[in-house]
Amino acid sequence: KSVTATAAAEKLGFTYVNVGQLVKEHNCHDGKDEIYDSYIVDDEKLLDILEPIIQNGNCIIEHHDPGLLEEEWVDLVLVLRAETAVLFDRLTARGYSELKRN
């Protein structure tokens, strides 16, 4: 996702926004889910950070849940797919737990 989103933003002259990074940088979470090794996102706090960025327009938002964003903020949603075996190998190489890979 990151490589594709970054390349598209550069090509189009758009702002690239990595939602996961915003969550970490602005503490838009209520701690970490230790079982899934992921942040418990505070949607309202995150949207407060995202709204002024998105209102400027011409953004590419990298995130796995397009339902998070207000419908009027979105012009286009792209869904990237990968074969399960390829995705499994990528996640394994990145050190993801068995629970997150399955």
Backbone bond lengths (Angstrom), bond angles and torsions (degrees), N, CA, C in turn:
res aa  C-N    CA-C-N  psi(-1)  N-CA   C-N-CA  omega(-1)  CA-C   N-CA-C  phi
1 K - - - 1.451 - - 1.529 110.99 -
2 S 1.315 115.04 -45.63 1.464 119.26 -174.75 1.521 112.16 -62.93
3 V 1.315 116.89 -44.98 1.465 120.52 -178.63 1.524 110.10 -62.64
4 T 1.318 117.04 -46.22 1.465 121.42 -179.02 1.527 111.32 -65.62
5 A 1.324 116.71 -46.29 1.469 120.44 -178.65 1.529 111.69 -64.78
6 T 1.314 116.66 -42.66 1.463 120.73 179.06 1.521 111.27 -63.76
7 A 1.326 116.47 -45.37 1.470 120.71 -179.76 1.528 110.95 -62.67
8 A 1.321 116.92 -42.49 1.460 120.33 179.90 1.527 110.87 -64.69
9 A 1.324 116.75 -42.41 1.467 120.44 179.52 1.527 110.86 -62.68
10 E 1.317 116.46 -43.19 1.471 119.86 178.98 1.524 110.93 -63.60
11 K 1.313 116.62 -45.68 1.472 121.74 -178.27 1.530 111.18 -61.69
12 L 1.331 116.53 -40.45 1.464 121.65 -176.08 1.528 113.67 -90.01
13 G 1.321 116.90 -10.80 1.470 119.68 -175.94 1.517 111.82 74.05
14 F 1.330 117.23 28.24 1.465 122.44 -179.04 1.529 109.77 -95.92
15 T 1.315 115.99 165.09 1.453 122.56 174.06 1.528 108.47 -82.45
16 Y 1.319 116.86 129.89 1.458 122.45 177.01 1.525 108.39 -94.42
17 V 1.327 116.80 128.23 1.457 121.62 -179.91 1.527 108.45 -124.80
18 N 1.315 116.03 118.86 1.461 122.06 175.80 1.526 106.71 -99.24
19 V 1.317 116.90 107.64 1.467 121.54 -175.00 1.522 111.09 -62.05
20 G 1.321 117.74 -40.59 1.461 120.38 178.62 1.516 112.41 -58.09
21 Q 1.326 115.72 -39.71 1.460 120.82 178.44 1.528 110.89 -67.13
22 L 1.333 116.69 -40.70 1.471 120.18 177.58 1.523 111.10 -61.20
23 V 1.330 115.94 -41.50 1.464 120.67 179.33 1.525 109.84 -56.81
24 K 1.323 116.43 -45.37 1.467 120.78 -178.96 1.532 111.47 -70.86
25 E 1.331 117.05 -48.72 1.465 121.35 -175.09 1.525 113.62 -64.06
26 H 1.341 116.39 -34.22 1.465 120.60 -174.78 1.530 112.89 -109.82
27 N 1.323 116.01 13.58 1.474 120.95 179.82 1.525 112.73 50.98
28 C 1.310 116.37 46.12 1.464 121.60 178.95 1.528 109.58 -87.95
29 H 1.324 115.16 52.44 1.462 119.55 -179.08 1.524 109.60 -151.41
30 D 1.320 113.55 163.63 1.464 121.09 178.90 1.526 110.08 -109.82
31 G 1.313 116.40 37.80 1.451 120.41 -178.97 1.512 111.09 102.51
32 K 1.312 114.69 -167.27 1.459 120.66 -174.49 1.522 110.44 -118.89
33 D 1.309 115.72 138.97 1.455 121.94 172.07 1.527 105.83 -82.86
34 E 1.310 116.85 107.61 1.463 121.14 -174.33 1.530 112.02 -68.71
35 I 1.313 117.83 -29.37 1.468 120.39 179.87 1.522 110.54 -67.30
36 Y 1.325 116.80 -46.70 1.467 121.20 -178.32 1.530 113.10 -94.35
37 D 1.335 116.45 -3.77 1.465 121.60 -179.52 1.530 111.00 52.49
38 S 1.324 114.84 51.04 1.466 120.01 179.46 1.531 108.82 -145.48
39 Y 1.328 114.48 157.84 1.463 119.46 179.89 1.529 111.41 -75.42
40 I 1.329 115.13 147.03 1.456 122.00 173.31 1.528 105.00 -92.27
41 V 1.326 116.12 102.07 1.470 121.54 -169.98 1.528 111.08 -73.54
42 D 1.325 115.30 134.69 1.457 123.10 171.91 1.527 105.72 -91.07
43 D 1.333 116.58 95.98 1.464 121.96 -174.16 1.523 112.54 -55.92
44 E 1.324 117.45 -43.41 1.468 120.03 -176.77 1.525 111.34 -64.53
45 K 1.307 117.03 -43.22 1.457 120.95 178.85 1.536 109.92 -64.34
46 L 1.321 115.97 -42.43 1.459 120.84 179.68 1.526 110.94 -63.41
47 L 1.321 116.78 -44.78 1.465 120.00 -179.97 1.526 111.58 -63.99
48 D 1.338 117.34 -33.70 1.471 120.44 176.10 1.528 111.02 -62.44
49 I 1.330 117.03 -33.88 1.463 121.53 177.81 1.530 110.72 -77.08
50 L 1.338 115.79 -41.32 1.471 121.02 -175.85 1.526 114.08 -71.52
51 E 1.322 116.65 -37.26 1.468 119.92 -171.97 1.526 113.78 -53.69
52 P 1.333 119.85 -51.22 1.471 117.98 -179.29 1.531 113.00 -65.11
53 I 1.302 117.40 -30.01 1.465 120.27 178.26 1.523 109.75 -68.61
54 I 1.315 116.08 -46.65 1.468 121.53 -176.39 1.525 111.17 -70.21
55 Q 1.324 117.67 -33.99 1.462 120.29 -178.54 1.520 112.50 -62.34
56 N 1.314 117.76 -22.48 1.461 120.76 175.84 1.524 111.73 -71.91
57 G 1.332 116.68 -15.90 1.461 121.47 178.14 1.513 113.19 79.64
58 N 1.324 114.77 176.33 1.462 122.95 177.19 1.525 113.15 50.92
59 C 1.330 115.38 56.71 1.458 121.84 179.23 1.519 110.29 -120.07
60 I 1.300 114.70 148.03 1.456 121.00 167.61 1.520 105.53 -115.50
61 I 1.323 115.06 118.49 1.454 122.56 -175.58 1.519 108.51 -102.93
62 E 1.321 116.46 121.02 1.464 120.01 176.26 1.518 108.80 -97.24
63 H 1.332 114.35 117.30 1.467 120.28 179.11 1.511 107.96 -165.53
64 H 1.307 116.75 158.66 1.459 120.26 -178.50 1.520 113.70 -95.75
65 D 1.327 118.41 -2.47 1.463 121.16 -177.56 1.527 110.44 -130.54
66 P 1.339 117.32 89.15 1.470 118.78 -179.55 1.526 112.75 -64.63
67 G 1.321 118.02 -16.11 1.462 121.32 177.98 1.511 113.08 -68.14
68 L 1.308 117.20 -13.68 1.461 121.49 178.31 1.525 111.44 -67.10
69 L 1.326 116.98 -35.57 1.464 121.96 -173.06 1.525 111.87 -84.31
70 E 1.317 114.87 149.73 1.460 120.47 174.63 1.524 108.60 -65.24
71 E 1.308 117.77 137.58 1.465 121.81 -175.89 1.520 112.52 -56.68
72 E 1.322 117.87 -38.20 1.470 120.13 -177.74 1.531 112.49 -72.21
73 W 1.321 118.08 -10.83 1.461 121.41 177.45 1.526 112.24 -82.97
74 V 1.326 116.96 -14.14 1.463 121.00 -168.76 1.528 110.99 -112.54
75 D 1.328 115.50 128.37 1.460 121.17 174.83 1.521 111.73 -99.50
76 L 1.320 116.47 -29.64 1.454 120.77 -174.77 1.520 109.56 -155.41
77 V 1.332 116.22 139.16 1.462 121.92 175.05 1.512 107.73 -119.30
78 L 1.324 116.35 127.35 1.460 121.56 175.13 1.518 108.02 -109.83
79 V 1.314 115.90 132.42 1.452 121.24 178.00 1.519 107.72 -111.21
80 L 1.318 116.11 119.77 1.456 121.39 178.26 1.523 108.34 -94.28
81 R 1.321 114.91 136.70 1.462 119.81 -178.51 1.518 109.87 -123.55
82 A 1.323 114.66 154.18 1.463 121.02 174.96 1.523 107.55 -144.61
83 E 1.304 115.47 150.12 1.455 119.19 175.82 1.527 109.10 -60.97
84 T 1.309 116.15 145.35 1.455 121.44 -176.00 1.524 112.20 -55.61
85 A 1.332 117.80 -44.94 1.468 120.86 -179.00 1.527 111.50 -63.18
86 V 1.312 116.60 -39.73 1.473 120.95 179.12 1.521 109.67 -65.93
87 L 1.320 116.72 -45.65 1.456 121.27 179.77 1.532 110.70 -63.22
88 F 1.319 116.98 -42.32 1.462 121.55 178.72 1.534 110.41 -58.33
89 D 1.333 116.15 -45.79 1.469 120.52 179.74 1.525 111.48 -63.71
90 R 1.324 117.97 -39.67 1.471 121.51 178.23 1.521 110.59 -62.21
91 L 1.326 115.73 -47.11 1.465 120.07 -178.01 1.520 111.27 -66.44
92 T 1.321 116.92 -36.70 1.463 121.23 176.77 1.527 109.92 -62.88
93 A 1.332 117.00 -46.06 1.464 122.06 -179.91 1.526 111.48 -61.71
94 R 1.328 116.65 -29.56 1.470 120.94 179.49 1.527 112.67 -85.17
95 G 1.328 116.53 -2.22 1.468 120.05 177.16 1.510 114.89 84.50
96 Y 1.316 118.80 18.76 1.459 121.39 178.57 1.527 109.93 -67.97
97 S 1.319 116.86 145.52 1.462 121.38 179.74 1.529 110.32 -67.50
98 E 1.323 114.70 162.24 1.459 120.12 178.16 1.530 110.87 -59.40
99 L 1.320 116.34 -38.75 1.465 120.55 179.81 1.529 111.68 -60.46
100 K 1.334 117.87 -41.64 1.461 121.19 -179.78 1.537 112.35 -74.12
101 R 1.320 116.59 -25.33 1.474 120.37 -179.26 1.516 111.62 -81.77
102 N 1.305 117.93 -19.35 1.476 120.22 -176.04 1.494 113.76 -107.71
